[in-house]
Amino acid sequence: QVQLVESGGGQVQPGGSLKLSCEASGVIFTDYTVDWYREIPGKERELVARITTNRGRMYTDPVKGRFTIFRGNTDRTKNVVYLEMNNLKPEDTAVYYCKAATYWGKGTLVTVSS
């Protein structure tokens, strides 16, 4: 059974940083392109970042230059994809989800406020 579990969300002040994790079980995560999405209340879920099987990366304009997506590179973290978020803004407040193929996690809440 495939499961994706996000973690690392929380509340942070504007300008702060958070590092989200998406840990997969039941799959070899490096065989999948992995996306991070976010859902802001009242808006559609939107793509934030993507990492491909050969570690190509893509970011959408709202987060470009502030967010970094990367894969774990140890035996312990090989099934983990991270989203490092810096210089966070109130408009980054959302539930963040990871996705691989048709599999979704349940999300982790990020709140940016003072």
DOSEBA-273814 format. One line per 2 residues: number of its first residue (from 0); their letters; for each residue x, z, y of N, C-alpha, C, O. Coordinates in Angstrom, 1 decimal. Example, Ala and Ser with C-alpha at 12.3 -4.5 7.8 and 13.67 -1.06 7.14 Angstrom:
BEGIN
0	as	13.2/7.8/-5.7/12.3/7.8/-4.5/13.2/7.8/-3.3/14.2/8.5/-3.3 ~ 12.8/7.1/-2.2/13.7/7.1/-1.1/12.9/7.9/0.0/13.4/8.0/1.1
END
This chain:
BEGIN
0	qv	0.8/0.0/-1.2/0.0/0.0/0.0/0.9/0.0/1.2/1.8/0.8/1.4 ~ 0.6/-0.9/2.1/1.4/-1.0/3.4/0.8/-0.1/4.4/-0.4/0.0/4.7
2	ql	1.8/0.6/5.0/1.4/1.5/6.1/2.4/1.4/7.3/3.6/1.3/7.0 ~ 1.9/1.4/8.5/2.7/1.4/9.7/2.3/2.7/10.4/1.2/2.9/10.7
4	ve	3.3/3.5/10.8/3.1/4.7/11.5/3.9/4.8/12.8/5.1/4.7/12.7 ~ 3.2/4.9/13.9/3.9/5.0/15.2/4.1/6.4/15.5/3.3/7.3/15.1
6	sg	5.1/6.7/16.3/5.4/8.0/16.8/6.2/8.0/18.0/6.7/6.9/18.4 ~ 6.3/9.1/18.7/7.2/9.1/19.9/6.4/9.1/21.2/7.1/9.2/22.3
8	gg	5.1/8.9/21.2/4.4/8.9/22.4/4.3/10.3/23.1/4.8/11.3/22.5 ~ 3.8/10.4/24.3/3.7/11.7/25.0/3.5/11.4/26.4/3.2/10.3/26.9
10	qv	3.6/12.5/27.2/3.4/12.4/28.6/4.8/12.5/29.3/5.7/13.3/29.0 ~ 5.0/11.6/30.3/6.2/11.5/31.0/5.9/11.2/32.5/4.9/10.6/32.8
12	qp	6.8/11.6/33.4/6.7/11.3/34.8/7.1/9.9/35.1/7.9/9.3/34.4 ~ 6.6/9.3/36.1/7.0/8.0/36.6/8.5/7.9/36.7/9.1/8.9/37.2
14	gg	9.1/6.9/36.2/10.6/6.8/36.2/11.2/7.3/35.0/12.4/7.1/34.8 ~ 10.5/8.0/34.1/11.0/8.6/32.9/11.1/7.6/31.8/10.8/6.4/31.9
16	sl	11.5/8.1/30.6/11.8/7.2/29.5/11.1/7.8/28.2/11.0/9.1/28.1 ~ 10.8/7.0/27.3/10.3/7.4/26.0/10.8/6.4/25.0/11.1/5.2/25.3
18	kl	11.0/6.8/23.7/11.4/5.9/22.6/10.3/6.0/21.5/10.2/7.1/20.9 ~ 9.6/4.9/21.3/8.6/4.9/20.3/9.2/4.4/19.0/10.2/3.6/19.0
20	sc	8.7/4.9/17.9/9.1/4.4/16.5/7.9/3.9/15.8/6.8/4.4/15.9 ~ 8.2/2.9/15.0/7.2/2.3/14.1/7.9/2.3/12.7/8.8/1.5/12.5
22	ea	7.4/3.1/11.8/8.0/3.2/10.5/7.0/2.6/9.5/5.9/2.9/9.4 ~ 7.6/1.7/8.7/6.8/1.0/7.7/7.1/1.5/6.3/8.2/1.9/6.0
24	sg	6.0/1.5/5.5/6.2/1.8/4.0/5.4/0.8/3.3/4.4/0.2/3.7 ~ 5.9/0.5/2.1/5.2/-0.5/1.2/5.6/-1.9/1.5/5.1/-2.9/0.9
26	vi	6.6/-2.1/2.4/7.1/-3.5/2.7/8.6/-3.3/3.0/9.1/-2.3/3.4 ~ 9.2/-4.5/2.9/10.6/-4.6/3.4/10.5/-5.1/4.9/10.2/-6.2/5.1
28	ft	10.6/-4.1/5.8/10.3/-4.4/7.2/11.1/-5.5/7.8/10.7/-6.3/8.7 ~ 12.3/-5.7/7.3/13.2/-6.8/7.9/12.7/-8.1/7.5/13.2/-9.1/8.0
30	dy	11.8/-8.2/6.6/11.2/-9.5/6.2/10.0/-10.0/7.1/9.5/-11.0/7.0 ~ 9.7/-9.1/8.1/8.6/-9.3/9.0/9.0/-9.4/10.5/9.9/-8.7/10.9
32	tv	8.4/-10.3/11.2/8.4/-10.2/12.6/7.5/-9.0/13.0/6.4/-8.8/12.4 ~ 7.9/-8.2/13.9/7.2/-7.0/14.3/6.9/-7.0/15.8/7.8/-7.3/16.6
34	dw	5.7/-6.7/16.1/5.2/-6.7/17.5/4.8/-5.3/17.9/4.4/-4.5/17.1 ~ 5.1/-5.0/19.2/4.5/-3.8/19.8/3.4/-4.3/20.8/3.6/-5.2/21.6
36	yr	2.2/-3.8/20.7/1.1/-4.0/21.5/0.7/-2.7/22.3/1.2/-1.7/21.9 ~ -0.1/-2.9/23.3/-0.6/-1.7/24.0/-2.1/-2.0/24.4/-2.4/-3.1/24.7
38	ei	-2.8/-0.9/24.4/-4.2/-1.0/24.8/-4.5/0.0/25.9/-4.4/1.2/25.7 ~ -4.7/-0.6/27.1/-5.0/0.2/28.3/-6.5/0.4/28.3/-7.3/-0.6/28.1
40	pg	-7.0/1.6/28.6/-8.5/1.8/28.6/-9.2/0.8/29.4/-8.9/0.6/30.6 ~ -10.2/0.2/28.8/-11.0/-0.8/29.5/-10.5/-2.2/29.5/-11.1/-3.1/30.1
42	ke	-9.3/-2.4/28.9/-8.7/-3.7/28.8/-8.5/-4.1/27.4/-8.5/-3.3/26.5 ~ -8.2/-5.4/27.2/-7.9/-5.9/25.9/-6.5/-5.5/25.5/-5.6/-5.3/26.3
44	re	-6.3/-5.4/24.2/-5.0/-5.1/23.6/-4.0/-6.2/24.0/-4.4/-7.4/23.8 ~ -2.8/-5.9/24.4/-1.9/-6.9/24.9/-0.6/-6.8/24.2/-0.1/-5.7/23.9
46	lv	0.1/-7.9/24.0/1.4/-7.9/23.4/2.4/-7.4/24.4/2.3/-7.8/25.6 ~ 3.3/-6.6/24.0/4.4/-6.1/24.9/5.7/-6.6/24.5/6.5/-7.1/25.4
48	ar	6.1/-6.6/23.2/7.4/-7.0/22.8/7.3/-7.5/21.3/6.4/-7.1/20.6 ~ 8.3/-8.3/21.0/8.4/-8.8/19.6/9.8/-8.9/19.2/10.7/-9.3/19.9
50	it	10.0/-8.6/17.9/11.4/-8.8/17.3/11.2/-9.6/16.0/10.3/-9.3/15.2 ~ 11.9/-10.7/15.9/11.8/-11.6/14.7/12.7/-11.1/13.6/13.4/-10.2/13.7
52	tn	12.6/-11.8/12.5/13.3/-11.5/11.3/14.8/-11.7/11.5/15.7/-11.0/10.9 ~ 15.2/-12.6/12.4/16.6/-12.7/12.7/17.0/-12.0/14.0/18.0/-12.4/14.7
54	rg	16.2/-11.0/14.4/16.5/-10.1/15.6/16.3/-10.8/16.9/16.8/-10.3/17.9 ~ 15.7/-12.0/16.9/15.3/-12.6/18.2/14.3/-11.7/18.9/13.4/-11.1/18.2
56	rm	14.3/-11.6/20.2/13.4/-10.6/20.9/12.7/-11.4/22.0/13.2/-12.3/22.6 ~ 11.5/-10.9/22.3/10.7/-11.4/23.4/9.9/-10.3/24.0/9.5/-9.3/23.4
58	yt	9.8/-10.4/25.3/9.1/-9.4/26.1/8.1/-10.0/27.1/8.4/-11.1/27.6 ~ 7.0/-9.4/27.3/6.1/-9.9/28.3/6.5/-9.5/29.7/7.3/-8.5/29.8
60	dp	6.1/-10.2/30.7/6.6/-10.0/32.0/6.4/-8.5/32.5/7.3/-8.0/33.2 ~ 5.3/-7.8/32.2/5.2/-6.5/32.8/6.2/-5.5/32.4/6.5/-4.5/33.0
62	vk	6.9/-5.8/31.2/7.9/-4.8/30.7/9.3/-5.3/30.7/10.2/-4.6/30.3 ~ 9.4/-6.6/31.0/10.8/-7.2/30.9/11.8/-6.5/31.8/11.5/-6.1/33.0
64	gr	12.9/-6.2/31.3/13.9/-5.5/32.0/13.8/-4.0/31.9/14.7/-3.2/32.3 ~ 12.7/-3.5/31.4/12.5/-2.0/31.3/12.4/-1.5/29.8/12.8/-0.4/29.5
66	ft	11.8/-2.4/29.0/11.6/-2.1/27.6/12.6/-2.8/26.7/13.0/-3.9/27.0 ~ 13.0/-2.2/25.6/13.9/-2.8/24.6/13.3/-2.6/23.2/13.1/-1.4/22.8
68	if	13.2/-3.6/22.4/12.8/-3.5/21.1/14.0/-3.7/20.2/14.8/-4.7/20.4 ~ 14.1/-2.9/19.1/15.2/-3.1/18.2/14.9/-2.5/16.9/14.0/-1.6/16.7
70	rg	15.6/-2.9/15.9/15.4/-2.4/14.5/16.5/-1.3/14.2/17.6/-1.3/14.7 ~ 16.1/-0.4/13.3/17.0/0.5/12.8/18.1/-0.2/12.0/17.8/-1.2/11.3
72	nt	19.3/0.4/12.0/20.4/-0.3/11.3/21.1/0.6/10.3/22.3/0.3/9.9 ~ 20.5/1.6/9.8/21.0/2.5/8.8/20.1/2.4/7.6/19.0/2.0/7.7
74	dr	20.6/2.9/6.5/19.7/3.0/5.3/18.5/3.8/5.6/17.4/3.5/5.1 ~ 18.6/4.9/6.4/17.5/5.7/6.6/16.5/5.1/7.6/15.3/5.4/7.6
76	tk	17.0/4.2/8.5/16.1/3.6/9.5/15.8/2.1/9.3/15.3/1.5/10.2 ~ 16.2/1.6/8.2/16.0/0.1/8.0/14.6/-0.3/8.1/14.3/-1.5/8.3
78	nv	13.7/0.6/7.8/12.2/0.2/7.9/11.6/0.8/9.1/10.4/1.1/9.2 ~ 12.4/0.9/10.2/11.9/1.3/11.5/12.2/0.3/12.6/13.2/-0.3/12.6
80	vy	11.2/0.1/13.4/11.4/-0.7/14.6/11.1/0.2/15.8/10.1/0.9/15.8 ~ 12.0/0.2/16.8/11.8/1.1/18.0/11.4/0.3/19.2/11.7/-0.9/19.3
82	le	10.8/1.0/20.1/10.6/0.5/21.4/11.1/1.5/22.4/10.4/2.5/22.6 ~ 12.2/1.2/23.1/12.7/2.1/24.1/12.2/1.7/25.4/12.3/0.5/25.8
84	mn	11.6/2.6/26.1/10.9/2.3/27.4/11.5/3.1/28.5/11.5/4.4/28.4 ~ 12.0/2.4/29.5/12.7/3.1/30.6/11.9/2.8/31.9/11.1/1.8/32.0
86	nl	12.2/3.6/32.9/11.6/3.4/34.2/10.0/3.2/34.1/9.4/2.3/34.6 ~ 9.4/4.1/33.4/8.0/4.0/33.1/7.2/4.2/34.4/7.5/4.9/35.3
88	kp	6.1/3.4/34.4/5.2/3.4/35.5/3.8/3.9/35.1/3.5/3.8/33.9 ~ 3.0/4.4/36.0/1.6/4.8/35.6/0.9/3.7/34.9/0.0/4.0/34.0
90	ed	1.1/2.5/35.3/0.4/1.4/34.6/0.8/1.1/33.2/0.2/0.3/32.5 ~ 1.9/1.8/32.7/2.3/1.7/31.3/1.5/2.6/30.5/1.6/2.6/29.2
92	ta	0.6/3.5/31.1/-0.2/4.4/30.3/-1.1/3.6/29.4/-1.9/2.7/29.8 ~ -1.0/3.9/28.1/-1.8/3.1/27.1/-1.6/3.7/25.7/-0.7/4.6/25.5
94	vy	-2.3/3.3/24.8/-2.0/3.5/23.3/-1.2/2.4/22.9/-1.5/1.2/23.0 ~ -0.1/2.7/22.3/0.9/1.7/21.8/0.8/1.5/20.3/0.8/2.5/19.6
96	yc	0.7/0.3/19.9/0.5/0.0/18.4/1.6/-1.0/18.0/2.1/-1.8/18.7 ~ 2.0/-0.8/16.7/2.9/-1.8/16.1/2.1/-2.6/15.1/1.2/-2.2/14.5
98	ka	2.6/-3.9/15.0/1.9/-4.8/14.1/3.0/-5.6/13.3/4.0/-6.0/13.9 ~ 2.7/-5.9/12.1/3.5/-6.8/11.3/2.6/-7.6/10.4/1.8/-7.0/9.6
100	at	2.6/-8.9/10.5/1.6/-9.7/9.8/0.2/-9.3/10.2/-0.2/-9.2/11.4 ~ -0.6/-8.9/9.2/-1.9/-8.5/9.4/-2.1/-6.9/9.5/-3.2/-6.4/9.5
102	yw	-0.9/-6.3/9.4/-0.9/-4.8/9.3/-0.7/-4.2/10.7/0.1/-4.6/11.5 ~ -1.5/-3.2/11.0/-1.5/-2.4/12.2/-1.3/-1.0/12.0/-1.8/-0.4/11.0
104	gk	-0.6/-0.3/12.9/-0.6/1.2/12.8/-1.8/1.7/13.6/-2.6/0.9/14.1 ~ -1.9/3.0/13.7/-3.0/3.6/14.3/-2.7/4.0/15.8/-3.6/4.4/16.5
106	gt	-1.5/3.8/16.2/-1.2/3.9/17.6/-0.6/5.3/18.0/-0.8/6.3/17.3 ~ 0.1/5.3/19.1/0.6/6.5/19.7/0.4/6.4/21.2/0.6/5.4/21.9
108	lv	-0.1/7.5/21.8/-0.5/7.5/23.2/0.7/7.8/24.1/1.4/8.7/23.9 ~ 0.8/7.0/25.1/1.8/7.2/26.2/1.1/7.4/27.5/0.3/6.5/27.9
110	tv	1.4/8.5/28.2/0.8/8.8/29.4/1.9/8.9/30.5/2.8/9.8/30.3 ~ 1.8/8.2/31.5/2.8/8.2/32.6/2.1/8.7/33.9/1.3/8.0/34.5
112	ss	2.4/10.0/34.2/1.7/10.5/35.4/2.6/11.7/35.9/3.4/12.3/35.2 ~ 2.4/12.0/37.2/3.1/13.1/37.8/2.2/14.3/37.9/2.6/15.4/38.4
END
